[in-house]
Amino acid sequence: MCTSGQIIGSLLVLSVLEIGLGVSSVAVGAVSFSLALREHTPQLGDSSPVWSGVCVR
């Protein structure tokens, strides 16, 4: 059986991991959006988040 300390520690680790993945996802989206604006005129789907699917050209 897990103690309450182990459960709280596991939840803390998972929470920090989820926050880190969320921040990195926003950062990747912002970088890809800025690169898309620099290379060509904005098109539908340029600002779509990474998790919404595959880019189709």
PyMOL Python script that loads the backbone (N, CA, C, O; Angstrom):
from pymol import cmd

cmd.read_pdbstr("""\
ATOM      1  N   MET A   1       0.830  -1.186   0.000  1.00  0.00           N
ATOM      2  CA  MET A   1       0.000   0.000   0.000  1.00  0.00           C
ATOM      3  C   MET A   1       0.878   1.255   0.000  1.00  0.00           C
ATOM      4  O   MET A   1       1.971   1.273   0.567  1.00  0.00           O
ATOM      5  N   CYS A   2       0.385   2.263  -0.630  1.00  0.00           N
ATOM      6  CA  CYS A   2       1.090   3.536  -0.663  1.00  0.00           C
ATOM      7  C   CYS A   2       0.690   4.376   0.544  1.00  0.00           C
ATOM      8  O   CYS A   2      -0.464   4.386   0.970  1.00  0.00           O
ATOM      9  N   THR A   3       1.666   5.066   1.070  1.00  0.00           N
ATOM     10  CA  THR A   3       1.364   5.979   2.159  1.00  0.00           C
ATOM     11  C   THR A   3       0.843   7.298   1.570  1.00  0.00           C
ATOM     12  O   THR A   3       0.997   7.557   0.376  1.00  0.00           O
ATOM     13  N   SER A   4       0.238   8.110   2.407  1.00  0.00           N
ATOM     14  CA  SER A   4      -0.292   9.378   1.900  1.00  0.00           C
ATOM     15  C   SER A   4       0.842  10.287   1.434  1.00  0.00           C
ATOM     16  O   SER A   4       0.646  11.090   0.522  1.00  0.00           O
ATOM     17  N   GLY A   5       2.009  10.178   2.036  1.00  0.00           N
ATOM     18  CA  GLY A   5       3.159  10.961   1.597  1.00  0.00           C
ATOM     19  C   GLY A   5       3.601  10.578   0.196  1.00  0.00           C
ATOM     20  O   GLY A   5       3.956  11.443  -0.604  1.00  0.00           O
ATOM     21  N   GLN A   6       3.582   9.289  -0.106  1.00  0.00           N
ATOM     22  CA  GLN A   6       3.963   8.828  -1.444  1.00  0.00           C
ATOM     23  C   GLN A   6       2.944   9.277  -2.482  1.00  0.00           C
ATOM     24  O   GLN A   6       3.309   9.648  -3.598  1.00  0.00           O
ATOM     25  N   ILE A   7       1.668   9.243  -2.117  1.00  0.00           N
ATOM     26  CA  ILE A   7       0.623   9.673  -3.045  1.00  0.00           C
ATOM     27  C   ILE A   7       0.755  11.172  -3.324  1.00  0.00           C
ATOM     28  O   ILE A   7       0.653  11.602  -4.473  1.00  0.00           O
ATOM     29  N   ILE A   8       0.978  11.953  -2.290  1.00  0.00           N
ATOM     30  CA  ILE A   8       1.135  13.398  -2.466  1.00  0.00           C
ATOM     31  C   ILE A   8       2.380  13.697  -3.298  1.00  0.00           C
ATOM     32  O   ILE A   8       2.354  14.579  -4.156  1.00  0.00           O
ATOM     33  N   GLY A   9       3.464  12.971  -3.051  1.00  0.00           N
ATOM     34  CA  GLY A   9       4.680  13.159  -3.845  1.00  0.00           C
ATOM     35  C   GLY A   9       4.457  12.819  -5.308  1.00  0.00           C
ATOM     36  O   GLY A   9       4.927  13.535  -6.192  1.00  0.00           O
ATOM     37  N   SER A  10       3.746  11.736  -5.569  1.00  0.00           N
ATOM     38  CA  SER A  10       3.448  11.344  -6.953  1.00  0.00           C
ATOM     39  C   SER A  10       2.580  12.388  -7.639  1.00  0.00           C
ATOM     40  O   SER A  10       2.814  12.726  -8.800  1.00  0.00           O
ATOM     41  N   LEU A  11       1.581  12.899  -6.930  1.00  0.00           N
ATOM     42  CA  LEU A  11       0.718  13.929  -7.507  1.00  0.00           C
ATOM     43  C   LEU A  11       1.492  15.208  -7.777  1.00  0.00           C
ATOM     44  O   LEU A  11       1.244  15.888  -8.772  1.00  0.00           O
ATOM     45  N   LEU A  12       2.419  15.533  -6.906  1.00  0.00           N
ATOM     46  CA  LEU A  12       3.244  16.726  -7.115  1.00  0.00           C
ATOM     47  C   LEU A  12       4.114  16.578  -8.356  1.00  0.00           C
ATOM     48  O   LEU A  12       4.223  17.504  -9.159  1.00  0.00           O
ATOM     49  N   VAL A  13       4.731  15.413  -8.509  1.00  0.00           N
ATOM     50  CA  VAL A  13       5.580  15.168  -9.683  1.00  0.00           C
ATOM     51  C   VAL A  13       4.742  15.225 -10.961  1.00  0.00           C
ATOM     52  O   VAL A  13       5.155  15.834 -11.948  1.00  0.00           O
ATOM     53  N   LEU A  14       3.574  14.597 -10.943  1.00  0.00           N
ATOM     54  CA  LEU A  14       2.721  14.608 -12.132  1.00  0.00           C
ATOM     55  C   LEU A  14       2.204  16.012 -12.444  1.00  0.00           C
ATOM     56  O   LEU A  14       2.075  16.377 -13.613  1.00  0.00           O
ATOM     57  N   SER A  15       1.910  16.790 -11.426  1.00  0.00           N
ATOM     58  CA  SER A  15       1.444  18.159 -11.633  1.00  0.00           C
ATOM     59  C   SER A  15       2.527  19.017 -12.264  1.00  0.00           C
ATOM     60  O   SER A  15       2.260  19.771 -13.200  1.00  0.00           O
ATOM     61  N   VAL A  16       3.746  18.907 -11.758  1.00  0.00           N
ATOM     62  CA  VAL A  16       4.857  19.678 -12.318  1.00  0.00           C
ATOM     63  C   VAL A  16       5.129  19.250 -13.759  1.00  0.00           C
ATOM     64  O   VAL A  16       5.419  20.090 -14.610  1.00  0.00           O
ATOM     65  N   LEU A  17       5.038  17.956 -14.036  1.00  0.00           N
ATOM     66  CA  LEU A  17       5.239  17.448 -15.391  1.00  0.00           C
ATOM     67  C   LEU A  17       4.171  17.998 -16.332  1.00  0.00           C
ATOM     68  O   LEU A  17       4.483  18.414 -17.448  1.00  0.00           O
ATOM     69  N   GLU A  18       2.923  18.002 -15.891  1.00  0.00           N
ATOM     70  CA  GLU A  18       1.843  18.502 -16.739  1.00  0.00           C
ATOM     71  C   GLU A  18       1.984  20.001 -16.999  1.00  0.00           C
ATOM     72  O   GLU A  18       1.745  20.462 -18.116  1.00  0.00           O
ATOM     73  N   ILE A  19       2.365  20.752 -15.990  1.00  0.00           N
ATOM     74  CA  ILE A  19       2.576  22.192 -16.177  1.00  0.00           C
ATOM     75  C   ILE A  19       3.738  22.430 -17.139  1.00  0.00           C
ATOM     76  O   ILE A  19       3.660  23.305 -18.000  1.00  0.00           O
ATOM     77  N   GLY A  20       4.801  21.665 -16.999  1.00  0.00           N
ATOM     78  CA  GLY A  20       5.949  21.799 -17.900  1.00  0.00           C
ATOM     79  C   GLY A  20       5.585  21.475 -19.339  1.00  0.00           C
ATOM     80  O   GLY A  20       6.009  22.176 -20.258  1.00  0.00           O
ATOM     81  N   LEU A  21       4.807  20.423 -19.544  1.00  0.00           N
ATOM     82  CA  LEU A  21       4.385  20.075 -20.903  1.00  0.00           C
ATOM     83  C   LEU A  21       3.457  21.135 -21.487  1.00  0.00           C
ATOM     84  O   LEU A  21       3.519  21.424 -22.682  1.00  0.00           O
ATOM     85  N   GLY A  22       2.605  21.710 -20.656  1.00  0.00           N
ATOM     86  CA  GLY A  22       1.720  22.773 -21.137  1.00  0.00           C
ATOM     87  C   GLY A  22       2.493  24.013 -21.554  1.00  0.00           C
ATOM     88  O   GLY A  22       2.215  24.603 -22.598  1.00  0.00           O
ATOM     89  N   VAL A  23       3.456  24.402 -20.745  1.00  0.00           N
ATOM     90  CA  VAL A  23       4.277  25.575 -21.068  1.00  0.00           C
ATOM     91  C   VAL A  23       5.089  25.322 -22.330  1.00  0.00           C
ATOM     92  O   VAL A  23       5.202  26.204 -23.180  1.00  0.00           O
ATOM     93  N   SER A  24       5.653  24.131 -22.459  1.00  0.00           N
ATOM     94  CA  SER A  24       6.439  23.831 -23.657  1.00  0.00           C
ATOM     95  C   SER A  24       5.550  23.779 -24.899  1.00  0.00           C
ATOM     96  O   SER A  24       5.992  24.158 -25.983  1.00  0.00           O
ATOM     97  N   SER A  25       4.313  23.319 -24.761  1.00  0.00           N
ATOM     98  CA  SER A  25       3.395  23.292 -25.894  1.00  0.00           C
ATOM     99  C   SER A  25       3.050  24.703 -26.349  1.00  0.00           C
ATOM    100  O   SER A  25       2.998  24.969 -27.550  1.00  0.00           O
ATOM    101  N   VAL A  26       2.817  25.601 -25.414  1.00  0.00           N
ATOM    102  CA  VAL A  26       2.546  26.999 -25.764  1.00  0.00           C
ATOM    103  C   VAL A  26       3.768  27.620 -26.431  1.00  0.00           C
ATOM    104  O   VAL A  26       3.632  28.377 -27.392  1.00  0.00           O
ATOM    105  N   ALA A  27       4.956  27.309 -25.930  1.00  0.00           N
ATOM    106  CA  ALA A  27       6.180  27.859 -26.509  1.00  0.00           C
ATOM    107  C   ALA A  27       6.383  27.358 -27.939  1.00  0.00           C
ATOM    108  O   ALA A  27       6.742  28.135 -28.823  1.00  0.00           O
ATOM    109  N   VAL A  28       6.157  26.073 -28.168  1.00  0.00           N
ATOM    110  CA  VAL A  28       6.301  25.524 -29.525  1.00  0.00           C
ATOM    111  C   VAL A  28       5.279  26.159 -30.458  1.00  0.00           C
ATOM    112  O   VAL A  28       5.604  26.475 -31.603  1.00  0.00           O
ATOM    113  N   GLY A  29       4.058  26.351 -29.992  1.00  0.00           N
ATOM    114  CA  GLY A  29       3.042  27.000 -30.811  1.00  0.00           C
ATOM    115  C   GLY A  29       3.408  28.426 -31.160  1.00  0.00           C
ATOM    116  O   GLY A  29       3.203  28.859 -32.294  1.00  0.00           O
ATOM    117  N   ALA A  30       3.947  29.166 -30.201  1.00  0.00           N
ATOM    118  CA  ALA A  30       4.334  30.547 -30.451  1.00  0.00           C
ATOM    119  C   ALA A  30       5.492  30.625 -31.444  1.00  0.00           C
ATOM    120  O   ALA A  30       5.496  31.482 -32.327  1.00  0.00           O
ATOM    121  N   VAL A  31       6.463  29.742 -31.304  1.00  0.00           N
ATOM    122  CA  VAL A  31       7.603  29.735 -32.228  1.00  0.00           C
ATOM    123  C   VAL A  31       7.150  29.360 -33.631  1.00  0.00           C
ATOM    124  O   VAL A  31       7.570  29.988 -34.603  1.00  0.00           O
ATOM    125  N   SER A  32       6.302  28.348 -33.750  1.00  0.00           N
ATOM    126  CA  SER A  32       5.852  27.936 -35.083  1.00  0.00           C
ATOM    127  C   SER A  32       4.991  29.016 -35.726  1.00  0.00           C
ATOM    128  O   SER A  32       5.032  29.195 -36.943  1.00  0.00           O
ATOM    129  N   PHE A  33       4.211  29.740 -34.921  1.00  0.00           N
ATOM    130  CA  PHE A  33       3.398  30.821 -35.467  1.00  0.00           C
ATOM    131  C   PHE A  33       4.283  31.954 -35.961  1.00  0.00           C
ATOM    132  O   PHE A  33       4.035  32.514 -37.029  1.00  0.00           O
ATOM    133  N   SER A  34       5.311  32.298 -35.195  1.00  0.00           N
ATOM    134  CA  SER A  34       6.196  33.377 -35.632  1.00  0.00           C
ATOM    135  C   SER A  34       6.985  32.972 -36.873  1.00  0.00           C
ATOM    136  O   SER A  34       7.228  33.806 -37.746  1.00  0.00           O
ATOM    137  N   LEU A  35       7.383  31.721 -36.963  1.00  0.00           N
ATOM    138  CA  LEU A  35       8.080  31.258 -38.168  1.00  0.00           C
ATOM    139  C   LEU A  35       7.152  31.250 -39.373  1.00  0.00           C
ATOM    140  O   LEU A  35       7.576  31.566 -40.485  1.00  0.00           O
ATOM    141  N   ALA A  36       5.903  30.894 -39.165  1.00  0.00           N
ATOM    142  CA  ALA A  36       4.942  30.885 -40.271  1.00  0.00           C
ATOM    143  C   ALA A  36       4.687  32.298 -40.771  1.00  0.00           C
ATOM    144  O   ALA A  36       4.538  32.507 -41.976  1.00  0.00           O
ATOM    145  N   LEU A  37       4.634  33.263 -39.879  1.00  0.00           N
ATOM    146  CA  LEU A  37       4.419  34.641 -40.304  1.00  0.00           C
ATOM    147  C   LEU A  37       5.621  35.197 -41.048  1.00  0.00           C
ATOM    148  O   LEU A  37       5.471  36.017 -41.954  1.00  0.00           O
ATOM    149  N   ARG A  38       6.807  34.754 -40.669  1.00  0.00           N
ATOM    150  CA  ARG A  38       8.018  35.266 -41.295  1.00  0.00           C
ATOM    151  C   ARG A  38       8.198  34.718 -42.714  1.00  0.00           C
ATOM    152  O   ARG A  38       8.702  35.425 -43.587  1.00  0.00           O
ATOM    153  N   GLU A  39       7.795  33.479 -42.951  1.00  0.00           N
ATOM    154  CA  GLU A  39       8.078  32.840 -44.234  1.00  0.00           C
ATOM    155  C   GLU A  39       7.049  33.126 -45.312  1.00  0.00           C
ATOM    156  O   GLU A  39       7.410  33.214 -46.486  1.00  0.00           O
ATOM    157  N   HIS A  40       5.790  33.274 -44.957  1.00  0.00           N
ATOM    158  CA  HIS A  40       4.770  33.519 -45.968  1.00  0.00           C
ATOM    159  C   HIS A  40       3.582  34.239 -45.338  1.00  0.00           C
ATOM    160  O   HIS A  40       3.505  34.399 -44.119  1.00  0.00           O
ATOM    161  N   THR A  41       2.664  34.666 -46.191  1.00  0.00           N
ATOM    162  CA  THR A  41       1.489  35.368 -45.676  1.00  0.00           C
ATOM    163  C   THR A  41       0.638  34.393 -44.865  1.00  0.00           C
ATOM    164  O   THR A  41       0.600  33.202 -45.174  1.00  0.00           O
ATOM    165  N   PRO A  42      -0.036  34.881 -43.844  1.00  0.00           N
ATOM    166  CA  PRO A  42      -0.836  33.993 -42.989  1.00  0.00           C
ATOM    167  C   PRO A  42      -1.939  33.282 -43.774  1.00  0.00           C
ATOM    168  O   PRO A  42      -2.620  33.875 -44.610  1.00  0.00           O
ATOM    169  N   GLN A  43      -2.088  32.011 -43.478  1.00  0.00           N
ATOM    170  CA  GLN A  43      -3.121  31.192 -44.096  1.00  0.00           C
ATOM    171  C   GLN A  43      -3.922  30.510 -43.005  1.00  0.00           C
ATOM    172  O   GLN A  43      -3.502  30.455 -41.849  1.00  0.00           O
ATOM    173  N   LEU A  44      -5.062  30.001 -43.379  1.00  0.00           N
ATOM    174  CA  LEU A  44      -5.902  29.282 -42.439  1.00  0.00           C
ATOM    175  C   LEU A  44      -5.143  28.060 -41.918  1.00  0.00           C
ATOM    176  O   LEU A  44      -4.641  27.259 -42.706  1.00  0.00           O
ATOM    177  N   GLY A  45      -5.062  27.920 -40.633  1.00  0.00           N
ATOM    178  CA  GLY A  45      -4.384  26.784 -40.033  1.00  0.00           C
ATOM    179  C   GLY A  45      -2.985  27.067 -39.557  1.00  0.00           C
ATOM    180  O   GLY A  45      -2.380  26.212 -38.910  1.00  0.00           O
ATOM    181  N   ASP A  46      -2.440  28.243 -39.851  1.00  0.00           N
ATOM    182  CA  ASP A  46      -1.087  28.563 -39.413  1.00  0.00           C
ATOM    183  C   ASP A  46      -0.987  28.652 -37.894  1.00  0.00           C
ATOM    184  O   ASP A  46       0.032  28.281 -37.311  1.00  0.00           O
ATOM    185  N   SER A  47      -2.031  29.137 -37.263  1.00  0.00           N
ATOM    186  CA  SER A  47      -1.976  29.299 -35.816  1.00  0.00           C
ATOM    187  C   SER A  47      -2.614  28.144 -35.076  1.00  0.00           C
ATOM    188  O   SER A  47      -2.880  28.249 -33.878  1.00  0.00           O
ATOM    189  N   SER A  48      -2.864  27.049 -35.762  1.00  0.00           N
ATOM    190  CA  SER A  48      -3.456  25.888 -35.104  1.00  0.00           C
ATOM    191  C   SER A  48      -2.467  25.301 -34.114  1.00  0.00           C
ATOM    192  O   SER A  48      -1.273  25.228 -34.405  1.00  0.00           O
ATOM    193  N   PRO A  49      -2.942  24.881 -32.952  1.00  0.00           N
ATOM    194  CA  PRO A  49      -2.036  24.300 -31.967  1.00  0.00           C
ATOM    195  C   PRO A  49      -1.451  22.969 -32.433  1.00  0.00           C
ATOM    196  O   PRO A  49      -1.989  22.317 -33.327  1.00  0.00           O
ATOM    197  N   VAL A  50      -0.371  22.591 -31.827  1.00  0.00           N
ATOM    198  CA  VAL A  50       0.344  21.380 -32.216  1.00  0.00           C
ATOM    199  C   VAL A  50      -0.551  20.153 -32.068  1.00  0.00           C
ATOM    200  O   VAL A  50      -0.491  19.240 -32.892  1.00  0.00           O
ATOM    201  N   TRP A  51      -1.377  20.126 -31.028  1.00  0.00           N
ATOM    202  CA  TRP A  51      -2.165  18.939 -30.724  1.00  0.00           C
ATOM    203  C   TRP A  51      -3.410  18.811 -31.593  1.00  0.00           C
ATOM    204  O   TRP A  51      -4.140  17.831 -31.444  1.00  0.00           O
ATOM    205  N   SER A  52      -3.693  19.759 -32.500  1.00  0.00           N
ATOM    206  CA  SER A  52      -4.937  19.712 -33.270  1.00  0.00           C
ATOM    207  C   SER A  52      -4.809  18.875 -34.542  1.00  0.00           C
ATOM    208  O   SER A  52      -5.799  18.698 -35.252  1.00  0.00           O
ATOM    209  N   GLY A  53      -3.651  18.369 -34.844  1.00  0.00           N
ATOM    210  CA  GLY A  53      -3.535  17.521 -36.021  1.00  0.00           C
ATOM    211  C   GLY A  53      -2.259  17.795 -36.791  1.00  0.00           C
ATOM    212  O   GLY A  53      -1.346  18.467 -36.311  1.00  0.00           O
ATOM    213  N   VAL A  54      -2.224  17.265 -37.978  1.00  0.00           N
ATOM    214  CA  VAL A  54      -1.041  17.356 -38.815  1.00  0.00           C
ATOM    215  C   VAL A  54      -1.185  18.550 -39.745  1.00  0.00           C
ATOM    216  O   VAL A  54      -2.288  18.851 -40.203  1.00  0.00           O
ATOM    217  N   CYS A  55      -0.083  19.232 -40.028  1.00  0.00           N
ATOM    218  CA  CYS A  55      -0.109  20.349 -40.974  1.00  0.00           C
ATOM    219  C   CYS A  55      -0.259  19.808 -42.382  1.00  0.00           C
ATOM    220  O   CYS A  55       0.446  18.878 -42.774  1.00  0.00           O
ATOM    221  N   VAL A  56      -1.174  20.387 -43.141  1.00  0.00           N
ATOM    222  CA  VAL A  56      -1.404  19.968 -44.525  1.00  0.00           C
ATOM    223  C   VAL A  56      -1.122  21.155 -45.419  1.00  0.00           C
ATOM    224  O   VAL A  56      -1.659  22.244 -45.217  1.00  0.00           O
ATOM    225  N   ARG A  57      -0.276  20.935 -46.407  1.00  0.00           N
ATOM    226  CA  ARG A  57       0.047  22.020 -47.347  1.00  0.00           C
ATOM    227  C   ARG A  57      -0.480  21.692 -48.698  1.00  0.00           C
ATOM    228  O   ARG A  57      -0.314  22.475 -49.633  1.00  0.00           O
TER     229      ARG A  57
END
""", "prot")
cmd.dss("prot")
cmd.show_as("cartoon", "prot")
cmd.util.cbc("prot")
cmd.orient("prot")
